[in-house]
C-alpha cells in the first residue's frame, strides 16, 4: 500500500482546520461554548483520526471540550460533505493551553518589569 506524503497529510489537516473553524462558528451556536479558535489539527497516517487542538475564550476549557466532543459526529458529517477525500477522520478535540501559558508568562514579565522600574 502506498503511504501518503507528509505534504499531502499537512494540506488535508490544514483544510480540515479551516473547514472546522467555519463550521463551528456557523453551526454550533451555543453560548456555553464561548469563542473557540482551532490551533492545530494532527492526522494519523491513515486519516482515520484527527486530533483537533483548540483554545477558548469566554468558557471553561473542559466545558468547551465536552460540547465539541458531543457534536463531533455532526461536525464529521458536515466535513464529509465538504472534503474530497475517501476517509474523513474521526474528530478528537483537545484543549491547547498554549495561549493561557503565554498570557501567564506575559503577566510575569510585566510584573518583573514593573518591579525593576520601581527599583531604578
Secondary structure, 3 states (H helix, E strand, C coil): CCCCCHHHHHHHHHHHHHHHHHHHHHHCCCHHHCEEEEEEEEECCCCCEEEEEEEEECCCHHHHHHHHHHCHHHHHHHHHHHCCCCCCCEEEEEECCHHHHHHHHHHHHHHHHHHHHHHC
